[in-house]
């Protein structure tokens, strides 16, 4: 184990060189970024693993929609079949692709968001052209999901998402650590959104680290609220207190499973056992047998999973132990001000015919 860690540590400087060289090629114009004919909001991370980005992207889409604009989401569709090509996960009225086709995040967003087209594909300048109204709808606003390192598209607003509980992923670059880029990349952010700010963290220290690298970016704090439990199979919704002090088996296949367990603990749900899989794992029948066998052995009241994982949990109904997804929503510290400022900025871009800068 120590030998493996040492080897990965030796690779990190090489990874840093590749990342910095790529950035320099864009900065000097050797590699060019494409400007789309509509405003672009980019949302992304410095680290691998979950920062609560997906609930944030859905929140942004919802407030744009409520303001009478037409948001559309461009996401990679990681590990979906359409990742290397391009496809519509939703045309705004129908969910058009499975998790196997579009990836789990896109499938979840397509299920949750009404009236918001979603396109998947690694080349987002190409998938953007699948969005209804591309080049014609004057209210269309693109949201680039997981795109902080996706420099191929120019953006009007570059949002960096940091998890309050682990903002810098231990401070080590891939492959030895979880950082996709050196911390100096914070300088590219126009807005830093700190998620899970309802959990304990050192706000003063975090702001100091951000300001060392970026003096101008706005910093906004978001809370993640569990708004309910959704039962798989029936679709029935329950308040989170439905499982207050209940013993459960927690199942997750996400980048940072510790955060899911923190959420359950925060809402006083007693985890008798946590079963984790690799991020974006496709659950097999053997996996489901293992999960239900442990649930029976431990005599728990329920199995609880993340909402993202539900799109891959096929065949997980029809058992004695119910399965619930914990539904999480992101909200800013001051929703009224955040939403007013964002909508004013977007309307300013639209009135000037301004695309990415």
C-alpha positions as CSV (number, residue, x, y, z in Angstrom):
1,X,0.0,0.0,0.0
2,X,2.8,2.4,0.9
3,X,4.7,1.5,-2.3
4,X,1.6,2.2,-4.3
5,X,1.1,5.6,-2.6
6,X,4.7,6.4,-3.2
7,X,4.4,5.6,-6.9
8,X,1.3,7.7,-7.3
9,X,3.1,10.6,-5.6
10,X,5.8,10.4,-8.2
11,X,3.2,10.7,-11.0
12,X,1.6,13.9,-9.5
13,X,4.4,16.3,-10.7
14,X,3.9,14.9,-14.2
15,X,0.2,15.4,-14.0
16,X,0.8,19.0,-12.8
17,X,3.0,19.6,-15.8
18,X,0.3,18.3,-18.2
19,X,-2.4,20.4,-16.6
20,X,-0.4,23.6,-16.5
21,X,0.8,23.1,-20.1
22,X,-2.8,22.7,-21.3
23,X,-3.9,25.9,-19.5
24,X,-1.0,27.8,-21.0
25,X,-1.9,26.7,-24.5
26,X,-5.4,28.2,-23.9
27,X,-4.1,31.4,-22.3
28,X,-1.7,32.0,-25.2
29,X,-4.3,31.2,-27.9
30,X,-2.6,28.1,-29.3
31,X,-5.8,26.3,-28.2
32,X,-9.0,28.2,-28.8
33,X,-12.2,28.3,-26.9
34,X,-15.5,28.5,-28.8
35,X,-18.1,31.2,-28.1
36,X,-21.6,29.9,-28.2
37,X,-24.4,32.2,-29.4
38,X,-26.0,32.2,-25.9
39,X,-24.8,33.2,-22.4
40,X,-22.9,30.4,-20.5
41,X,-22.7,29.7,-16.8
42,X,-20.1,27.2,-15.9
43,X,-20.2,25.2,-12.7
44,X,-17.4,22.9,-11.6
45,X,-15.0,21.6,-9.0
46,X,-11.3,21.6,-8.2
47,X,-11.5,18.0,-6.8
48,X,-12.8,14.7,-7.8
49,X,-15.7,13.3,-5.8
50,X,-18.9,14.9,-4.7
51,X,-19.1,18.6,-3.7
52,X,-22.8,18.8,-3.9
53,X,-22.6,20.3,-7.5
54,X,-25.6,18.5,-8.9
55,X,-28.2,20.0,-6.5
56,X,-26.6,23.4,-7.2
57,X,-26.9,23.0,-11.0
58,X,-30.6,22.0,-10.6
59,X,-31.1,25.0,-8.3
60,X,-29.6,27.4,-10.9
61,X,-31.7,25.9,-13.6
62,X,-34.9,26.3,-11.5
63,X,-34.3,30.0,-10.7
64,X,-33.6,30.8,-14.3
65,X,-36.7,29.0,-15.4
66,X,-38.8,30.8,-12.7
67,X,-37.5,34.1,-14.0
68,X,-38.9,33.4,-17.5
69,X,-35.6,32.4,-19.0
70,X,-34.8,29.1,-20.8
71,X,-32.0,27.3,-19.1
72,X,-30.4,24.3,-20.8
73,X,-27.8,22.0,-19.2
74,X,-24.8,20.6,-21.0
75,X,-23.1,17.8,-19.1
76,X,-20.5,15.2,-20.0
77,X,-22.7,12.1,-19.3
78,X,-19.8,10.4,-17.5
79,X,-19.8,6.6,-18.2
80,X,-22.9,6.9,-20.3
81,X,-22.9,5.5,-23.9
82,X,-23.5,9.0,-25.3
83,X,-20.4,10.4,-23.6
84,X,-18.2,10.0,-26.7
85,X,-20.9,11.2,-29.1
86,X,-23.8,13.5,-28.2
87,X,-27.5,13.0,-27.2
88,X,-30.4,14.7,-25.6
89,X,-31.2,13.3,-22.2
90,X,-34.3,15.6,-22.1
91,X,-35.9,17.9,-24.6
92,X,-37.5,19.8,-21.7
93,X,-40.7,17.8,-21.8
94,X,-39.6,14.2,-21.8
95,X,-36.8,12.1,-20.3
96,X,-35.2,10.7,-23.5
97,X,-32.4,8.5,-22.2
98,X,-31.6,6.0,-19.5
99,X,-28.7,6.2,-17.0
100,X,-26.8,3.7,-19.2
101,X,-27.2,6.1,-22.2
102,X,-26.7,9.5,-20.6
103,X,-25.0,8.8,-17.3
104,X,-26.6,9.0,-13.8
105,X,-26.3,12.8,-13.2
106,X,-28.0,13.6,-16.5
107,X,-30.7,11.0,-15.9
108,X,-31.4,12.4,-12.4
109,X,-31.6,16.0,-13.6
110,X,-33.8,15.0,-16.6
111,X,-36.2,13.3,-14.1
112,X,-36.3,16.2,-11.7
113,X,-36.3,19.3,-14.0
114,X,-39.4,20.1,-16.0
115,X,-38.9,22.4,-19.0
116,X,-35.1,22.2,-18.9
117,X,-33.4,20.5,-21.9
118,X,-30.3,18.5,-21.1
119,X,-27.7,17.4,-23.6
120,X,-24.8,15.0,-22.9
121,X,-21.5,14.5,-24.6
122,X,-17.8,15.1,-24.0
123,X,-17.7,17.7,-26.8
124,X,-20.2,20.2,-25.3
125,X,-19.8,22.6,-28.2
126,X,-21.4,19.8,-30.3
127,X,-24.0,18.7,-27.8
128,X,-25.1,22.3,-27.4
129,X,-26.4,22.2,-31.0
130,X,-28.9,19.6,-30.0
131,X,-30.7,21.9,-27.6
132,X,-34.1,23.2,-29.0
133,X,-33.8,26.8,-29.9
134,X,-30.0,26.8,-30.3
135,X,-29.0,30.0,-32.2
136,X,-32.6,31.3,-32.2
137,X,-34.1,31.5,-28.7
138,X,-33.1,34.8,-27.2
139,X,-33.9,33.6,-23.7
140,X,-31.7,30.5,-23.9
141,X,-28.9,30.3,-21.2
142,X,-26.5,27.4,-21.0
143,X,-25.4,25.8,-17.8
144,X,-22.2,23.8,-18.2
145,X,-22.1,21.0,-15.6
146,X,-18.8,19.9,-14.2
147,X,-16.9,22.3,-16.5
148,X,-14.3,24.2,-14.5
149,X,-11.6,22.4,-16.4
150,X,-13.6,22.3,-19.7
151,X,-11.9,25.3,-21.3
152,X,-13.2,24.6,-24.9
153,X,-16.2,26.9,-24.3
154,X,-16.1,30.5,-23.3
155,X,-18.3,31.4,-20.3
156,X,-19.9,34.6,-18.9
157,X,-19.8,33.3,-15.3
158,X,-17.2,30.8,-14.0
159,X,-18.5,29.2,-10.8
160,X,-16.1,27.2,-8.6
161,X,-17.8,24.8,-6.1
162,X,-15.9,23.9,-2.9
163,X,-17.2,21.5,-0.2
164,X,-17.0,23.3,3.2
165,X,-16.0,20.1,4.9
166,X,-13.1,19.2,2.5
167,X,-12.6,22.2,0.1
168,X,-9.2,21.2,-1.3
169,X,-9.3,17.4,-1.3
170,X,-6.3,17.0,1.0
171,X,-4.2,19.4,-1.1
172,X,-2.6,16.7,-3.3
173,X,-2.9,16.4,-7.1
174,X,-4.1,13.4,-9.0
175,X,-3.3,10.6,-9.0
176,X,-2.0,10.7,-5.5
177,X,-4.7,12.9,-4.2
178,X,-8.1,14.3,-5.3
179,X,-7.2,17.7,-6.8
180,X,-7.8,18.0,-10.6
181,X,-5.7,21.2,-10.7
182,X,-3.3,23.1,-8.4
183,X,-5.0,25.5,-6.0
184,X,-3.7,28.4,-8.1
185,X,-6.7,27.6,-10.5
186,X,-8.9,29.3,-8.0
187,X,-7.9,32.5,-9.7
188,X,-10.1,31.7,-12.7
189,X,-13.3,31.8,-10.6
190,X,-15.8,34.7,-10.9
191,X,-17.9,33.2,-8.1
192,X,-16.9,30.7,-5.4
193,X,-19.8,28.7,-4.0
194,X,-19.1,26.9,-0.7
195,X,-21.5,24.0,-0.4
196,X,-22.6,22.1,2.8
197,X,-22.0,25.3,4.8
198,X,-24.5,23.9,7.4
199,X,-21.8,21.6,8.6
200,X,-19.0,22.7,10.9
201,X,-16.0,24.2,9.1
202,X,-13.4,27.0,9.6
203,X,-14.9,29.8,7.5
204,X,-12.2,32.4,8.2
205,X,-9.4,29.9,7.2
206,X,-11.3,29.0,4.0
207,X,-11.8,32.6,3.0
208,X,-8.1,33.3,3.6
209,X,-7.1,30.5,1.3
210,X,-9.4,31.7,-1.4
211,X,-8.3,35.3,-1.1
212,X,-4.6,34.3,-1.3
213,X,-5.3,33.2,-4.9
214,X,-8.3,35.3,-5.9
215,X,-9.0,38.7,-4.5
216,X,-12.0,39.6,-6.7
217,X,-14.3,36.5,-6.8
218,X,-17.5,36.7,-4.9
219,X,-18.0,34.1,-2.2
220,X,-21.4,32.6,-1.5
221,X,-22.4,30.0,1.1
222,X,-24.9,27.3,0.3
223,X,-26.7,25.0,2.7
224,X,-27.8,21.5,1.7
225,X,-31.2,20.6,3.1
226,X,-32.7,17.1,3.0
227,X,-36.2,18.0,1.8
228,X,-37.6,14.5,2.0
229,X,-37.4,10.7,1.4
230,X,-38.6,9.1,-1.8
231,X,-39.5,5.4,-1.7
232,X,-38.3,3.4,-4.7
233,X,-41.0,1.6,-6.6
234,X,-43.9,3.5,-5.2
235,X,-42.5,7.1,-5.6
236,X,-44.2,8.0,-2.3
237,X,-42.7,10.9,-0.5
238,X,-42.1,11.2,3.2
239,X,-40.5,13.8,5.5
240,X,-37.0,13.1,6.7
241,X,-38.4,12.6,10.2
242,X,-40.0,9.4,8.9
243,X,-36.6,7.7,9.6
244,X,-35.7,9.7,12.7
245,X,-33.5,7.5,14.9
246,X,-34.3,4.5,12.7
247,X,-31.6,1.9,12.0
248,X,-30.8,1.7,8.3
249,X,-28.3,0.3,5.8
250,X,-26.7,3.1,3.8
251,X,-25.9,2.4,0.2
252,X,-23.9,4.7,-2.1
253,X,-21.9,4.8,-5.3
254,X,-20.7,8.4,-5.3
255,X,-17.4,10.2,-5.3
256,X,-17.4,11.1,-1.6
257,X,-19.6,8.6,0.4
258,X,-18.5,10.2,3.7
259,X,-20.6,13.2,2.9
260,X,-23.7,11.0,2.5
261,X,-23.0,9.5,5.9
262,X,-22.6,13.0,7.4
263,X,-26.0,14.0,6.0
264,X,-27.6,10.9,7.5
265,X,-26.0,11.6,10.9
266,X,-27.0,15.3,10.7
267,X,-30.7,14.2,10.3
268,X,-30.3,11.6,13.1
269,X,-30.7,8.5,11.0
270,X,-28.8,5.7,12.6
271,X,-26.5,3.9,10.1
272,X,-26.1,0.3,11.2
273,X,-23.9,-0.4,8.2
274,X,-22.6,1.5,5.1
275,X,-22.2,-0.3,1.8
276,X,-20.2,1.7,-0.7
277,X,-19.3,1.1,-4.4
278,X,-17.2,3.0,-6.8
279,X,-18.6,6.2,-8.3
280,X,-21.1,5.6,-11.1
281,X,-21.3,1.9,-10.3
282,X,-23.9,-0.1,-12.1
283,X,-25.7,-2.3,-9.5
284,X,-25.9,-6.0,-10.4
285,X,-28.3,-8.5,-9.1
286,X,-25.6,-9.9,-6.9
287,X,-25.1,-6.4,-5.4
288,X,-28.8,-6.2,-4.6
289,X,-28.7,-9.6,-3.0
290,X,-25.8,-8.5,-0.8
291,X,-27.6,-5.3,0.2
292,X,-30.9,-7.0,1.1
293,X,-29.1,-9.9,2.9
294,X,-27.3,-7.4,5.1
295,X,-30.5,-5.5,5.7
296,X,-32.2,-8.7,6.9
297,X,-29.3,-9.8,9.0
298,X,-29.1,-6.5,10.7
299,X,-32.9,-6.2,11.1
300,X,-32.9,-2.6,9.9
301,X,-36.0,-0.6,9.1
302,X,-34.9,0.6,5.7
303,X,-32.2,0.9,3.1
304,X,-31.3,4.5,2.3
305,X,-29.4,5.6,-0.8
306,X,-28.6,8.9,-2.6
307,X,-30.9,10.2,-5.2
308,X,-28.2,9.9,-7.8
309,X,-27.9,6.2,-7.2
310,X,-31.6,5.5,-7.6
311,X,-31.3,5.8,-11.4
312,X,-29.0,2.7,-11.4
313,X,-30.8,0.7,-8.8
314,X,-32.9,-1.4,-11.2
315,X,-34.7,-4.3,-9.6
316,X,-34.4,-2.9,-6.1
317,X,-38.1,-3.1,-5.3
318,X,-40.4,-6.0,-4.3
319,X,-38.4,-6.8,-1.1
320,X,-39.5,-6.7,2.5
321,X,-37.1,-3.9,3.3
322,X,-38.1,-0.6,1.8
323,X,-35.5,1.6,-0.1
324,X,-35.6,5.3,0.2
325,X,-33.6,8.0,-1.6
326,X,-32.6,11.0,0.5
327,X,-33.5,14.1,-1.6
328,X,-31.1,17.0,-1.1
329,X,-31.7,20.6,-2.3
330,X,-29.1,23.4,-2.3
331,X,-30.1,26.9,-1.1
332,X,-27.9,30.0,-0.6
333,X,-27.5,31.8,2.7
334,X,-29.5,34.7,1.3
335,X,-31.7,33.2,-1.4
336,X,-33.5,36.5,-2.3
337,X,-30.2,38.4,-2.8
338,X,-28.5,35.6,-4.6
339,X,-31.3,35.0,-7.1
340,X,-31.9,38.8,-7.7
341,X,-28.2,39.4,-8.4
342,X,-27.9,36.4,-10.7
343,X,-31.0,37.1,-12.7
344,X,-30.0,40.8,-13.1
345,X,-26.6,39.7,-14.4
346,X,-28.1,37.2,-16.9
347,X,-30.6,39.7,-18.2
348,X,-27.7,42.2,-18.6
349,X,-25.9,39.7,-20.8
350,X,-29.0,39.0,-22.8
351,X,-29.9,42.7,-23.3
352,X,-26.4,43.4,-24.7
353,X,-26.3,40.2,-26.8
354,X,-23.3,39.2,-24.8
355,X,-21.9,35.7,-25.1
356,X,-19.1,34.2,-23.1
357,X,-16.1,36.4,-22.3
